[in-house]
Amino acid sequence: MLVFNDKGKVLFMHRISKHAHNTWAGPGGWLEFGETFEKAAKREVKEELNLDIRDIKVVGVTNHIYKDEGKQVVTVFVKANKFTGEPKIMEPNKCSKFGWFDLGKLPEPLMPSVKMYLESNSNCFCDSGLKYKNCHGK
């Protein structure tokens, strides 16, 4: 899940849960049965950071194998350009901190699915219409 503020910065969390431990990514989680991507994004962002998001759209997909965990995970990247509330860590057992980052200066290490998306030179998350490496990934 990619939440952007009015300054064009994206909200990333430092994950400390078992899955993708010690990496940075947006809030997210698993789909519940029958849930749409948009409803899952709303639920996960509310559960993890106590924000209510809107203006939601799907912007990309990756298929990543986490060999150490014995998992194959399809990540659907969903973007929200509007939200209400102030971010607050709601699950301290899963996230140690968060911050707002410029797309050209993302924190490291990134969650493997985020890194895979950016390295595949997919469209930039900023809606410029450019590929990431020709936009913020220079």
N, C-alpha and C positions, 0 to 999 in steps of 0.2 A: 504494500500500500504506500502510495506516495502522496503525502500531504504537503501542499505548498502554501506559503504565507504570501501576503501582498507585496513582499519584496522579491519574490521569485526564488526564495530559499526553500529547500526541502527538509522535512523533519525526519531524522534518522535516530535510531535507538541502538545502544550498545547491548547486545544480547548475551545473557549469561545462562540461559536455559541449555538443556542438553543438545537440542538441534541447532547446528551452526554456532556453537559456543564461541564466545569471544569475537564476534563479528558485528559489523554495523549494517543496518538495513532499516527500512521503514517498518511500521507496525504491520502485523499480519498473523496469519494462522491458517488453520484447516477449515474447509467448508463443512458446514453441518448439512445433514441430509435435506435435499430439496431447496437449499439456499442458493440464491443468485450471487454472482460475483459482487455486485453492488451492495446487496444486503449483508454479505459476509464482511465486506470492507467496513461498512458502517458499524457493525457489531464489534469487530476486532479493534478498531480505533477507539471506540467507546470503552471497551474492556481494558485496553492497555494504556490509554492516555487520557481518558475522560473527555474526548472531543466529539462534537457532533459535526459530521462532514456532509457536504452536499456538492453539487456540480461534479458528479462522479462519472468517470469513463474508463474503459479498458484501453490500455496503451501498449501492451506487449505481453509476450509469453516466452518462458524458457523451460527446458526439460533437462534437469540436472541430476546426475547420479552422485550421491553422497556415499562413497565407498566405505568410509569408516563407520557409517551408521547403518549400512545395508539398506539404504532407501533410494528410491527414484522419485523425485518430486517435480511436478509440473507447477511452475509459479506463474500466476496470472498477475501481471502488474496493472494495478488500478490506481488512477490518479484523482485526487480531489483538489480543486482550486479554492474551495471556500469551506470554512469551518467556524464554529462558535465554541467558546470556552478557552481556557488556558491549559496547555499540556501539563499533565501530572502523572508520574509513574504510579500506576495502579497495581502492577504485578511485580514487586521488587524481587521476587524469586526468578523472574524471567528477563528483567531489564535493569541495568545498573545506572544508566544515565541516558540523556537524549540531548540533541542540539539541532539548530537550524544551520544548514550548510549550502554553500554555493555548489551548483552542479559541476563546476570545474575544480572544486577543492573538497571532494568527499573524504570522509574519514577512512582510515585503514585499520585493520583489514575489512574489506567488504564481505558480506554474505556471498558465498559462491554463485548463487543464482543472479544476484545484482551484478557481480563482476562479469559473469558470462554474458548477460544482456548488453552491458556497455562495451565489452570487447568484441562482440559480434557486429558492432557498428550499426546497431538498430537505430531507429529514430530517436532523437534527443527528447528527453522528457519535458523540455521547455515549450514544446509545441511550435518550434521555429520551422518545422518541415525539413530540417537538415538532419543528416546522420550525426550521431553523438560525436564521433571523432572529428567532424568538420565544424562542430559547434562548441560545446563546453569541454569536449575531450581533447582539445588541442594541446 
